Amino acid sequence: MTSPTPVISKWADVRFTFPAPKILFGKGVSEELPKAIFDLLDPMILHLKKAVIESPKAMIVIGSQSVRKSGALDRILEACERNAIQVVIFECGSGEASTKMVQDGIDFAIKENPHYIVGIGGGSVLDVAKAIAG
């Protein structure tokens, strides 16, 4: 007789990571952004054979307002500040991802020259962030 599979009762209990592109999902993962950036930094430096980056710059792509209203963006910004990570915010808007959102993001990225592009939000935001990075 096998034991029953445990049932996850709340979304707050759900947590997972995709390795490439690195996608973190779950309650509290926004606090892990600085560690994720620094985890990626060492291999990037070794691969590119560049000088050590003491203060990496992240471009954070968000949707319209939900990440701001929830307080998640403030927590992310505080965590980045504590870890000497510069942050620029690109608000791509709401709705389905569009070529205009991507082009506006590319223009913003060219101007800001970040080391990383991070999408915080749902599917459209992640699609826009991945397209900008590509």
SEZABA-284852 format. One record per atom (N, C-alpha, C): residue number from 0; atom name; x, y, z; residue in one letter. Coordinates in pm, 1 decimal. Each point is the difference from the previous one (the first is absolute). Layout:
# SEZABA-284852
+-----+------+----------+----------+----------+------+
| seq | atom |     east |    north |       up | type |
+-----+------+----------+----------+----------+------+
| NUM |   CA |        X |        Y |        Z |    A |
...
+-----+------+----------+----------+----------+------+
//
This chain:
# SEZABA-284852
+-----+------+----------+----------+----------+------+
| seq | atom |     east |    north |       up | type |
+-----+------+----------+----------+----------+------+
|   0 |    N |     84.0 |   -117.4 |      0.0 |    M |
|   0 |   CA |    -84.0 |    117.4 |      0.0 |    M |
|   0 |    C |     89.1 |    124.6 |      0.0 |    M |
|   1 |    N |    -26.3 |     90.5 |    -89.7 |    T |
|   1 |   CA |     79.0 |    123.3 |     -6.8 |    T |
|   1 |    C |    -70.0 |    109.9 |     77.2 |    T |
|   2 |    N |     81.9 |     91.1 |     50.7 |    S |
|   2 |   CA |    -58.6 |    113.3 |     72.4 |    S |
|   2 |    C |    -52.7 |    101.3 |   -100.0 |    S |
|   3 |    N |   -103.3 |     73.8 |     37.2 |    P |
|   3 |   CA |    -57.7 |     96.7 |    -93.2 |    P |
|   3 |    C |     97.6 |    114.5 |    -27.9 |    P |
|   4 |    N |    -10.3 |     53.6 |   -119.1 |    T |
|   4 |   CA |     81.4 |    114.4 |    -38.2 |    T |
|   4 |    C |    -44.7 |    121.6 |     80.7 |    T |
|   5 |    N |     96.2 |     74.6 |     58.3 |    P |
|   5 |   CA |    -40.7 |    117.5 |     76.8 |    P |
|   5 |    C |    -66.7 |    104.1 |    -89.5 |    P |
|   6 |    N |    -96.9 |     66.4 |     51.8 |    V |
|   6 |   CA |    -73.1 |    101.9 |    -73.7 |    V |
|   6 |    C |     49.3 |    136.8 |     46.2 |    V |
|   7 |    N |     34.1 |     84.1 |    -94.6 |    I |
|   7 |   CA |     39.9 |    136.6 |     32.7 |    I |
|   7 |    C |   -127.3 |     80.7 |     14.7 |    I |
|   8 |    N |    -15.8 |     57.3 |    117.1 |    S |
|   8 |   CA |   -126.9 |     66.0 |     29.6 |    S |
|   8 |    C |     -4.9 |    145.4 |    -44.3 |    S |
|   9 |    N |    113.4 |     64.1 |    -15.7 |    K |
|   9 |   CA |     -0.6 |    142.7 |    -33.8 |    K |
|   9 |    C |    108.4 |     29.4 |   -102.9 |    K |
|  10 |    N |    -20.0 |    104.2 |    -78.5 |    W |
|  10 |   CA |    102.8 |     43.9 |    -93.2 |    W |
|  10 |    C |    124.7 |     43.7 |     74.2 |    W |
|  11 |    N |    -15.6 |     45.0 |    122.7 |    A |
|  11 |   CA |    115.7 |     43.4 |     78.1 |    A |
|  11 |    C |     97.7 |   -114.7 |     23.8 |    A |
|  12 |    N |    -47.0 |   -123.7 |    -12.6 |    D |
|  12 |   CA |     85.4 |   -116.4 |     20.0 |    D |
|  12 |    C |     71.5 |    -43.9 |   -127.7 |    D |
|  13 |    N |    -37.1 |     56.2 |   -113.6 |    V |
|  13 |   CA |     56.4 |    -40.8 |   -128.7 |    V |
|  13 |    C |    128.6 |     78.2 |    -24.9 |    V |
|  14 |    N |    103.7 |    -72.1 |    -42.1 |    R |
|  14 |   CA |    128.6 |     64.3 |    -26.3 |    R |
|  14 |    C |     76.6 |    -86.0 |    -99.5 |    R |
|  15 |    N |     55.9 |     61.7 |   -104.4 |    F |
|  15 |   CA |     81.6 |    -74.5 |    -94.1 |    F |
|  15 |    C |     96.1 |     93.2 |    -70.5 |    F |
|  16 |    N |    100.7 |    -59.7 |    -66.9 |    T |
|  16 |   CA |    101.6 |     74.4 |    -74.2 |    T |
|  16 |    C |     21.9 |    -68.1 |   -133.5 |    T |
|  17 |    N |      6.0 |     78.9 |   -108.8 |    F |
|  17 |   CA |     43.4 |    -49.4 |   -129.6 |    F |
|  17 |    C |    144.2 |     46.4 |    -16.7 |    F |
|  18 |    N |     91.3 |    -86.7 |    -41.4 |    P |
|  18 |   CA |    140.7 |     39.5 |     -6.4 |    P |
|  18 |    C |     36.5 |     93.5 |   -115.6 |    P |
|  19 |    N |    -61.1 |    -13.1 |   -117.7 |    A |
|  19 |   CA |     41.8 |     83.8 |   -111.8 |    A |
|  19 |    C |   -118.6 |     30.6 |    -89.7 |    A |
|  20 |    N |    -44.5 |    122.3 |    -19.3 |    P |
|  20 |   CA |     48.1 |    112.9 |     78.3 |    P |
|  20 |    C |    -41.0 |    -19.3 |    145.2 |    P |
|  21 |    N |     73.9 |     60.1 |     88.8 |    K |
|  21 |   CA |    -27.6 |    -21.5 |    142.2 |    K |
|  21 |    C |   -132.5 |     65.7 |     36.0 |    K |
|  22 |    N |    -95.3 |    -83.0 |     41.6 |    I |
|  22 |   CA |   -130.9 |     48.7 |     41.5 |    I |
|  22 |    C |    -24.6 |    -49.9 |    141.3 |    I |
|  23 |    N |    -25.6 |     92.7 |     90.3 |    L |
|  23 |   CA |    -33.6 |    -34.5 |    137.8 |    L |
|  23 |    C |   -147.3 |     28.1 |     19.5 |    L |
|  24 |    N |    -69.6 |    -90.5 |     66.8 |    F |
|  24 |   CA |   -141.9 |     18.1 |     24.6 |    F |
|  24 |    C |    -27.9 |    -40.3 |    142.7 |    F |
|  25 |    N |    -75.6 |     81.2 |     70.6 |    G |
|  25 |   CA |    -42.4 |    -36.5 |    134.8 |    G |
|  25 |    C |      3.0 |    118.4 |     93.7 |    G |
|  26 |    N |    -62.0 |    -18.8 |    111.9 |    K |
|  26 |   CA |     -7.4 |    105.5 |    100.8 |    K |
|  26 |    C |    140.9 |     33.4 |     50.1 |    K |
|  27 |    N |     33.1 |    127.8 |     -1.5 |    G |
|  27 |   CA |    126.7 |     45.8 |     53.8 |    G |
|  27 |    C |    118.9 |     -9.0 |    -93.5 |    G |
|  28 |    N |    -18.6 |    -49.2 |   -123.6 |    V |
|  28 |   CA |    115.7 |    -14.5 |    -88.7 |    V |
|  28 |    C |     58.0 |    134.3 |    -43.3 |    V |
|  29 |    N |    -78.2 |    106.6 |     11.9 |    S |
|  29 |   CA |     54.1 |    131.5 |    -38.1 |    S |
|  29 |    C |    120.8 |     36.8 |     85.3 |    S |
|  30 |    N |      4.8 |    -50.1 |    123.1 |    E |
|  30 |   CA |    113.9 |     26.6 |     87.9 |    E |
|  30 |    C |    126.4 |    -70.4 |    -49.0 |    E |
|  31 |    N |    -15.1 |    -98.0 |    -88.4 |    E |
|  31 |   CA |    113.9 |    -76.3 |    -49.3 |    E |
|  31 |    C |     64.8 |     61.4 |   -123.2 |    E |
|  32 |    N |    -54.5 |    110.9 |    -50.3 |    L |
|  32 |   CA |     53.2 |     61.8 |   -120.9 |    L |
|  32 |    C |    148.3 |     34.6 |     12.2 |    L |
|  33 |    N |     44.5 |     66.4 |    107.1 |    P |
|  33 |   CA |    143.5 |     30.8 |      7.3 |    P |
|  33 |    C |     88.3 |   -124.9 |     -7.4 |    P |
|  34 |    N |    -36.7 |   -105.9 |     69.8 |    K |
|  34 |   CA |     80.0 |   -122.9 |     -4.0 |    K |
|  34 |    C |      1.4 |    -56.7 |   -141.0 |    K |
|  35 |    N |   -114.4 |      1.2 |    -67.7 |    A |
|  35 |   CA |     -6.4 |    -52.4 |   -136.9 |    A |
|  35 |    C |     91.0 |     80.7 |    -92.1 |    A |
|  36 |    N |      3.5 |    131.0 |     18.6 |    I |
|  36 |   CA |     86.9 |     84.9 |    -83.0 |    I |
|  36 |    C |    146.0 |    -33.4 |     25.8 |    I |
|  37 |    N |     38.9 |     -9.5 |    126.0 |    F |
|  37 |   CA |    139.4 |    -29.9 |     30.5 |    F |
|  37 |    C |     37.7 |   -142.6 |    -39.9 |    F |
|  38 |    N |    -94.4 |    -93.8 |      5.8 |    D |
|  38 |   CA |     27.6 |   -136.6 |    -46.1 |    D |
|  38 |    C |     32.3 |     -0.5 |   -149.5 |    D |
|  39 |    N |    -66.3 |     84.5 |    -75.8 |    L |
|  39 |   CA |     23.7 |      8.3 |   -143.8 |    L |
|  39 |    C |    122.4 |     83.6 |    -34.4 |    L |
|  40 |    N |     39.4 |     87.7 |     89.6 |    L |
|  40 |   CA |    107.5 |     94.8 |    -28.1 |    L |
|  40 |    C |    134.4 |    -68.6 |    -20.5 |    L |
|  41 |    N |     39.0 |    -91.9 |     87.7 |    D |
|  41 |   CA |    131.1 |    -63.9 |    -11.4 |    D |
|  41 |    C |     19.1 |    -72.5 |   -133.0 |    D |
|  42 |    N |    -93.7 |    -85.2 |    -43.0 |    P |
|  42 |   CA |     20.3 |    -65.8 |   -129.7 |    P |
|  42 |    C |      4.6 |     99.6 |   -115.8 |    P |
|  43 |    N |    -79.5 |    108.9 |     10.0 |    M |
|  43 |   CA |      0.0 |     99.3 |   -106.6 |    M |
|  43 |    C |    137.6 |     64.9 |    -10.0 |    M |
|  44 |    N |     58.8 |     34.7 |    111.8 |    I |
|  44 |   CA |    130.9 |     65.0 |     -0.4 |    I |
|  44 |    C |    105.7 |    -94.5 |    -54.4 |    I |
|  45 |    N |     -4.6 |   -125.8 |     43.0 |    L |
|  45 |   CA |     97.9 |    -96.7 |    -48.3 |    L |
|  45 |    C |    -12.9 |    -19.4 |   -150.3 |    L |
|  46 |    N |   -124.2 |     -6.5 |    -48.0 |    H |
|  46 |   CA |    -23.5 |    -21.3 |   -143.1 |    H |
|  46 |    C |     45.1 |    120.8 |    -82.0 |    H |
|  47 |    N |    -30.5 |    118.4 |     47.2 |    L |
|  47 |   CA |     31.8 |    121.2 |    -76.1 |    L |
|  47 |    C |    140.2 |     52.1 |     29.4 |    L |
|  48 |    N |     64.8 |    -54.1 |    104.3 |    K |
|  48 |   CA |    134.7 |     40.7 |     39.2 |    K |
|  48 |    C |      8.8 |    150.6 |     20.9 |    K |
|  49 |    N |    -98.5 |     53.5 |     72.8 |    K |
|  49 |   CA |     -3.3 |    142.2 |     30.8 |    K |
|  49 |    C |     38.5 |     21.7 |    145.0 |    K |
|  50 |    N |     22.9 |    123.5 |     35.1 |    A |
|  50 |   CA |     31.8 |     35.3 |    138.1 |    A |
|  50 |    C |   -118.7 |    -29.5 |     90.2 |    A |
|  51 |    N |     27.5 |    -15.6 |    125.5 |    V |
|  51 |   CA |   -104.3 |    -28.6 |     97.8 |    V |
|  51 |    C |    -99.2 |    115.7 |      4.4 |    V |
|  52 |    N |   -126.7 |    -32.9 |     -2.1 |    I |
|  52 |   CA |   -105.4 |    100.5 |      9.5 |    I |
|  52 |    C |    -39.5 |      8.4 |    146.0 |    I |
|  53 |    N |     33.9 |    112.4 |     64.4 |    E |
|  53 |   CA |    -28.7 |     14.1 |    142.4 |    E |
|  53 |    C |   -144.7 |     37.6 |     26.6 |    E |
|  54 |    N |    -60.8 |     70.3 |    -91.6 |    S |
|  54 |   CA |   -138.3 |     41.7 |     18.7 |    S |
|  54 |    C |    -77.7 |    -26.7 |   -128.1 |    S |
|  55 |    N |    -51.4 |   -122.2 |    -14.6 |    P |
|  55 |   CA |    -72.5 |    -32.7 |   -122.4 |    P |
|  55 |    C |   -127.2 |     83.1 |    -14.7 |    P |
|  56 |    N |    -41.8 |     15.9 |   -123.4 |    K |
|  56 |   CA |   -119.7 |     78.6 |    -29.6 |    K |
|  56 |    C |   -104.9 |    -91.7 |    -60.4 |    K |
|  57 |    N |   -119.6 |      1.0 |     60.0 |    A |
|  57 |   CA |   -110.1 |    -83.3 |    -47.3 |    A |
|  57 |    C |   -111.1 |     88.0 |    -54.4 |    A |
|  58 |    N |    -50.1 |    -35.6 |   -115.0 |    M |
|  58 |   CA |   -119.7 |     63.0 |    -55.9 |    M |
|  58 |    C |   -116.6 |    -90.2 |     37.3 |    M |
|  59 |    N |    -91.9 |     53.5 |     77.7 |    I |
|  59 |   CA |   -115.0 |    -77.7 |     43.7 |    I |
|  59 |    C |   -120.2 |     38.5 |    -84.9 |    I |
|  60 |    N |    -55.6 |    -98.8 |    -68.1 |    V |
|  60 |   CA |   -117.2 |     19.3 |    -85.4 |    V |
|  60 |    C |   -123.6 |    -38.9 |     81.2 |    V |
|  61 |    N |    -93.6 |     94.0 |      9.0 |    I |
|  61 |   CA |   -125.1 |    -25.4 |     72.3 |    I |
|  61 |    C |   -117.5 |     32.2 |    -90.9 |    I |
|  62 |    N |   -117.7 |    -45.1 |     40.7 |    G |
|  62 |   CA |   -123.0 |     31.4 |    -72.9 |    G |
|  62 |    C |    -49.9 |    137.1 |     39.7 |    G |
|  63 |    N |   -129.9 |     15.7 |      8.4 |    S |
|  63 |   CA |    -52.5 |    133.4 |     28.8 |    S |
|  63 |    C |     22.1 |     39.4 |    145.5 |    S |
|  64 |    N |    -81.5 |    -44.9 |     93.2 |    Q |
|  64 |   CA |     13.0 |     50.3 |    136.1 |    Q |
|  64 |    C |     -5.0 |   -105.2 |    110.2 |    Q |
|  65 |    N |    -39.1 |   -123.1 |    -28.8 |    S |
|  65 |   CA |    -24.6 |    -96.7 |    107.6 |    S |
|  65 |    C |    123.0 |    -28.3 |     85.3 |    S |
|  66 |    N |    118.4 |     -7.6 |    -60.5 |    V |
|  66 |   CA |    120.6 |    -28.5 |     78.2 |    V |
|  66 |    C |     35.2 |    117.8 |     91.2 |    V |
|  67 |    N |    -36.6 |    119.8 |    -42.4 |    R |
|  67 |   CA |     20.5 |    117.7 |     86.8 |    R |
|  67 |    C |   -101.8 |     -0.8 |    114.0 |    R |
|  68 |    N |   -127.3 |    -20.1 |    -34.5 |    K |
|  68 |   CA |   -107.3 |      4.0 |    100.5 |    K |
|  68 |    C |     14.9 |   -109.4 |    105.6 |    K |
|  69 |    N |     53.6 |   -114.4 |    -38.9 |    S |
|  69 |   CA |     14.3 |   -111.8 |     94.5 |    S |
|  69 |    C |    113.6 |     21.6 |     99.4 |    S |
|  70 |    N |     89.2 |     93.6 |    -30.4 |    G |
|  70 |   CA |    116.6 |     22.4 |     85.4 |    G |
|  70 |    C |    119.7 |    -84.7 |    -40.3 |    G |
|  71 |    N |    -18.7 |    -90.9 |    -95.7 |    A |
|  71 |   CA |    110.1 |    -87.9 |    -41.9 |    A |
|  71 |    C |    115.5 |     79.4 |    -60.0 |    A |
|  72 |    N |    -31.3 |    102.8 |    -79.0 |    L |
|  72 |   CA |    106.7 |     78.0 |    -61.7 |    L |
|  72 |    C |     83.5 |     70.7 |    106.3 |    L |
|  73 |    N |    -64.6 |     53.6 |    103.0 |    D |
|  73 |   CA |     74.8 |     65.2 |    108.1 |    D |
|  73 |    C |     93.6 |    -99.3 |     68.4 |    D |
|  74 |    N |    -47.5 |   -120.9 |     24.2 |    R |
|  74 |   CA |     84.6 |   -102.0 |     63.3 |    R |
|  74 |    C |    118.7 |    -36.5 |    -89.0 |    R |
|  75 |    N |    -24.9 |     -8.6 |   -130.3 |    I |
|  75 |   CA |    107.2 |    -31.9 |    -95.2 |    I |
|  75 |    C |    103.2 |    112.4 |     -1.2 |    I |
|  76 |    N |    -47.5 |    123.3 |     -6.5 |    L |
|  76 |   CA |     91.7 |    114.5 |     -2.7 |    L |
|  76 |    C |     83.3 |      8.1 |    127.6 |    L |
|  77 |    N |    -62.3 |    -25.9 |    113.6 |    E |
|  77 |   CA |     73.6 |      0.3 |    127.3 |    E |
|  77 |    C |    105.3 |   -110.2 |      2.5 |    E |
|  78 |    N |    -35.4 |   -119.3 |    -47.1 |    A |
|  78 |   CA |     95.2 |   -111.1 |     -2.1 |    A |
|  78 |    C |    116.8 |     30.7 |    -93.4 |    A |
|  79 |    N |    -28.9 |     60.2 |   -113.2 |    C |
|  79 |   CA |    107.2 |     36.3 |    -93.4 |    C |
|  79 |    C |     89.8 |    107.9 |     60.1 |    C |
|  80 |    N |    -59.4 |     98.9 |     63.6 |    E |
|  80 |   CA |     79.7 |    106.9 |     62.2 |    E |
|  80 |    C |     92.6 |    -57.6 |    106.7 |    E |
|  81 |    N |    -50.8 |    -89.9 |     83.2 |    R |
|  81 |   CA |     82.3 |    -63.4 |    104.4 |    R |
|  81 |    C |    118.4 |    -75.3 |    -59.4 |    R |
|  82 |    N |    -13.2 |    -43.7 |   -124.2 |    N |
|  82 |   CA |    103.7 |    -79.9 |    -65.1 |    N |
|  82 |    C |     76.2 |     76.5 |   -108.1 |    N |
|  83 |    N |    -10.5 |    132.0 |      1.1 |    A |
|  83 |   CA |     72.8 |     87.1 |    -94.1 |    A |
|  83 |    C |    -29.9 |    -33.0 |   -146.0 |    A |
|  84 |    N |   -125.4 |    -29.8 |    -29.3 |    I |
|  84 |   CA |    -42.8 |    -23.6 |   -137.2 |    I |
|  84 |    C |    -78.0 |    121.9 |    -45.8 |    I |
|  85 |    N |     47.8 |     63.0 |   -106.3 |    Q |
|  85 |   CA |    -71.6 |    113.1 |    -57.9 |    Q |
|  85 |    C |   -123.1 |    -53.0 |    -72.8 |    Q |
|  86 |    N |   -108.4 |     76.2 |      4.0 |    V |
|  86 |   CA |   -123.9 |    -45.0 |    -63.9 |    V |
|  86 |    C |    -59.4 |    113.1 |    -83.6 |    V |
|  87 |    N |    -44.3 |    -35.0 |   -118.6 |    V |
|  87 |   CA |    -82.2 |     88.3 |    -81.9 |    V |
|  87 |    C |   -128.0 |    -76.4 |    -30.4 |    V |
|  88 |    N |   -111.7 |     69.9 |      0.0 |    I |
|  88 |   CA |   -131.0 |    -62.4 |    -19.2 |    I |
|  88 |    C |    -52.7 |     34.0 |   -139.0 |    I |
|  89 |    N |    -44.1 |   -103.8 |    -71.1 |    F |
|  89 |   CA |    -69.7 |     19.3 |   -126.2 |    F |
|  89 |    C |   -140.7 |    -54.7 |     16.2 |    F |
|  90 |    N |    -98.0 |     87.4 |     -9.2 |    E |
|  90 |   CA |   -140.0 |    -40.3 |     10.5 |    E |
|  90 |    C |    -52.8 |    -21.9 |   -141.1 |    E |
|  91 |    N |    -26.9 |   -126.9 |    -34.9 |    C |
|  91 |   CA |    -38.6 |    -32.3 |   -137.7 |    C |
|  91 |    C |   -148.7 |     19.5 |    -26.2 |    C |
|  92 |    N |    -80.5 |     14.4 |    104.2 |    G |
|  92 |   CA |   -143.4 |     17.6 |    -17.8 |    G |
|  92 |    C |    -74.1 |   -129.8 |     25.3 |    G |
|  93 |    N |   -127.1 |      0.8 |    -30.2 |    S |
|  93 |   CA |    -82.7 |   -117.8 |     27.3 |    S |
|  93 |    C |    -50.5 |    -60.0 |   -130.1 |    S |
|  94 |    N |    -57.8 |   -116.2 |     11.3 |    G |
|  94 |   CA |    -54.4 |    -68.5 |   -116.8 |    G |
|  94 |    C |    101.3 |    -95.3 |    -60.0 |    G |
|  95 |    N |    -36.0 |    -52.7 |   -115.2 |    E |
|  95 |   CA |     88.1 |    -94.3 |    -68.5 |    E |
|  95 |    C |    129.0 |     68.5 |    -44.6 |    E |
|  96 |    N |    107.9 |    -74.0 |      1.0 |    A |
|  96 |   CA |    128.9 |     52.9 |    -45.6 |    A |
|  96 |    C |    -12.4 |     44.5 |   -145.2 |    A |
|  97 |    N |     63.4 |    111.9 |    -31.2 |    S |
|  97 |   CA |     -6.1 |     52.3 |   -136.8 |    S |
|  97 |    C |    140.1 |     37.2 |    -47.3 |    S |
|  98 |    N |     12.8 |     14.9 |   -131.9 |    T |
|  98 |   CA |    129.7 |     41.0 |    -54.7 |    T |
|  98 |    C |     36.4 |    140.5 |     46.4 |    T |
|  99 |    N |    -99.0 |     86.1 |     22.7 |    K |
|  99 |   CA |     28.5 |    135.0 |     50.5 |    K |
|  99 |    C |     58.0 |     -6.7 |    141.3 |    K |
| 100 |    N |    -57.8 |    -84.9 |     86.0 |    M |
| 100 |   CA |     54.6 |    -15.6 |    136.2 |    M |
| 100 |    C |    145.9 |    -43.8 |     -6.3 |    M |
| 101 |    N |     27.0 |    -97.5 |    -87.5 |    V |
| 101 |   CA |    136.3 |    -52.5 |    -12.6 |    V |
| 101 |    C |     93.1 |    107.6 |    -54.5 |    V |
| 102 |    N |    -41.1 |     70.2 |   -105.6 |    Q |
| 102 |   CA |     86.5 |    102.1 |    -58.6 |    Q |
| 102 |    C |     26.8 |    112.9 |     99.1 |    Q |
| 103 |    N |   -103.4 |     42.4 |     74.3 |    D |
| 103 |   CA |     20.5 |    103.0 |    102.3 |    D |
| 103 |    C |     98.2 |    -49.8 |    106.1 |    D |
| 104 |    N |    -10.4 |   -127.7 |     36.5 |    G |
| 104 |   CA |     91.6 |    -58.2 |     97.4 |    G |
| 104 |    C |    142.4 |     -9.2 |    -52.1 |    G |
| 105 |    N |     14.4 |    -35.7 |   -126.3 |    I |
| 105 |   CA |    133.5 |     -6.0 |    -61.8 |    I |
| 105 |    C |     62.9 |    138.9 |     -0.1 |    I |
| 106 |    N |    -77.8 |    101.3 |    -38.8 |    D |
| 106 |   CA |     51.3 |    137.7 |      0.5 |    D |
| 106 |    C |     43.8 |     41.3 |    140.3 |    D |
| 107 |    N |    -80.2 |    -34.3 |     99.2 |    F |
| 107 |   CA |     30.7 |     30.8 |    139.3 |    F |
| 107 |    C |    128.3 |    -72.3 |     43.6 |    F |
| 108 |    N |     11.9 |   -127.5 |    -36.7 |    A |
| 108 |   CA |    118.3 |    -78.1 |     36.5 |    A |
| 108 |    C |    126.0 |     54.9 |    -65.6 |    A |
| 109 |    N |    -10.2 |     40.6 |   -124.3 |    I |
| 109 |   CA |    115.8 |     58.9 |    -68.0 |    I |
| 109 |    C |     44.4 |    126.9 |     72.7 |    I |
| 110 |    N |    -96.7 |     81.4 |     40.8 |    K |
| 110 |   CA |     31.3 |    124.1 |     71.8 |    K |
| 110 |    C |     60.9 |    -27.6 |    137.3 |    K |
| 111 |    N |    -54.9 |    -97.0 |     73.5 |    E |
| 111 |   CA |     40.7 |    -26.1 |    138.9 |    E |
| 111 |    C |    118.2 |    -96.4 |     12.9 |    E |
| 112 |    N |     22.3 |    -85.7 |   -100.5 |    N |
| 112 |   CA |    111.1 |    -93.7 |     -2.3 |    N |
| 112 |    C |     10.0 |    -88.2 |    126.1 |    N |
| 113 |    N |   -106.3 |    -75.3 |     32.9 |    P |
| 113 |   CA |      4.8 |    -84.8 |    119.4 |    P |
| 113 |    C |     82.2 |   -126.9 |    -23.9 |    P |
| 114 |    N |     46.9 |    -61.4 |    109.8 |    H |
| 114 |   CA |     65.5 |   -130.1 |     -8.2 |    H |
| 114 |    C |   -103.4 |   -111.4 |     -9.8 |    H |
| 115 |    N |   -116.9 |     22.6 |     56.6 |    Y |
| 115 |   CA |   -105.8 |   -100.8 |      8.4 |    Y |
| 115 |    C |   -133.5 |     61.1 |    -35.0 |    Y |
| 116 |    N |    -88.4 |    -82.6 |    -53.4 |    I |
| 116 |   CA |   -138.9 |     38.8 |    -21.6 |    I |
| 116 |    C |    -84.7 |   -100.5 |     77.4 |    I |
| 117 |    N |    -84.5 |     51.1 |     88.1 |    V |
| 117 |   CA |    -78.7 |    -82.8 |     90.1 |    V |
| 117 |    C |   -147.3 |     32.8 |    -20.7 |    V |
| 118 |    N |    -81.8 |    -98.6 |    -26.5 |    G |
| 118 |   CA |   -144.4 |     20.2 |    -11.6 |    G |
| 118 |    C |    -67.1 |    -39.7 |    130.2 |    G |
| 119 |    N |    -83.4 |     88.7 |     52.5 |    I |
| 119 |   CA |    -74.4 |    -27.5 |    123.2 |    I |
| 119 |    C |   -147.5 |     12.5 |    -33.6 |    I |
| 120 |    N |    -70.8 |   -111.5 |     -1.2 |    G |
| 120 |   CA |   -142.9 |      5.5 |    -29.3 |    G |
| 120 |    C |    -47.5 |   -125.9 |    -68.5 |    G |
| 121 |    N |   -103.7 |     17.0 |    -77.7 |    G |
| 121 |   CA |    -63.5 |   -112.7 |    -66.8 |    G |
| 121 |    C |     61.6 |    -30.9 |   -134.8 |    G |
| 122 |    N |    -71.6 |    -79.4 |    -76.8 |    G |
| 122 |   CA |     49.6 |    -50.1 |   -126.5 |    G |
| 122 |    C |     41.9 |    105.5 |   -101.1 |    G |
| 123 |    N |    -82.6 |    103.8 |    -16.7 |    S |
| 123 |   CA |     33.1 |    104.2 |    -97.7 |    S |
| 123 |    C |    126.8 |     74.2 |     39.2 |    S |
| 124 |    N |     13.4 |     31.7 |    128.6 |    V |
| 124 |   CA |    119.5 |     70.1 |     47.9 |    V |
| 124 |    C |    123.0 |    -87.1 |    -23.8 |    V |
| 125 |    N |    -10.8 |   -128.0 |     30.1 |    L |
| 125 |   CA |    113.4 |    -89.5 |    -20.9 |    L |
| 125 |    C |     32.8 |    -13.0 |   -148.2 |    L |
| 126 |    N |   -102.7 |     -4.9 |    -85.1 |    D |
| 126 |   CA |     23.0 |     -6.1 |   -144.6 |    D |
| 126 |    C |     73.1 |    125.1 |    -48.5 |    D |
| 127 |    N |    -42.9 |    116.5 |     46.2 |    V |
| 127 |   CA |     62.9 |    125.9 |    -39.6 |    V |
| 127 |    C |    144.7 |      2.6 |     48.2 |    V |
| 128 |    N |     22.5 |    -37.1 |    126.5 |    A |
| 128 |   CA |    136.6 |      0.6 |     55.1 |    A |
| 128 |    C |     91.6 |    -94.1 |    -78.7 |    A |
| 129 |    N |    -49.4 |   -119.7 |    -31.9 |    K |
| 129 |   CA |     82.3 |    -95.8 |    -76.7 |    K |
| 129 |    C |     29.5 |     53.8 |   -139.2 |    K |
| 130 |    N |    -97.2 |     62.5 |    -64.2 |    A |
| 130 |   CA |     21.4 |     54.0 |   -134.4 |    A |
| 130 |    C |     99.3 |    116.0 |      3.0 |    A |
| 131 |    N |     -7.8 |     84.7 |     99.9 |    I |
| 131 |   CA |     96.0 |    110.4 |     13.5 |    I |
| 131 |    C |    140.5 |    -57.0 |     17.5 |    I |
| 132 |    N |     12.8 |    -97.3 |     89.5 |    A |
| 132 |   CA |    131.1 |    -60.6 |     25.7 |    A |
| 132 |    C |     56.4 |    -66.5 |   -124.9 |    A |
| 133 |    N |    -86.3 |    -60.1 |    -80.1 |    G |
| 133 |   CA |     45.0 |    -66.2 |   -122.2 |    G |
| 133 |    C |     49.5 |     99.0 |   -101.5 |    G |
+-----+------+----------+----------+----------+------+
//
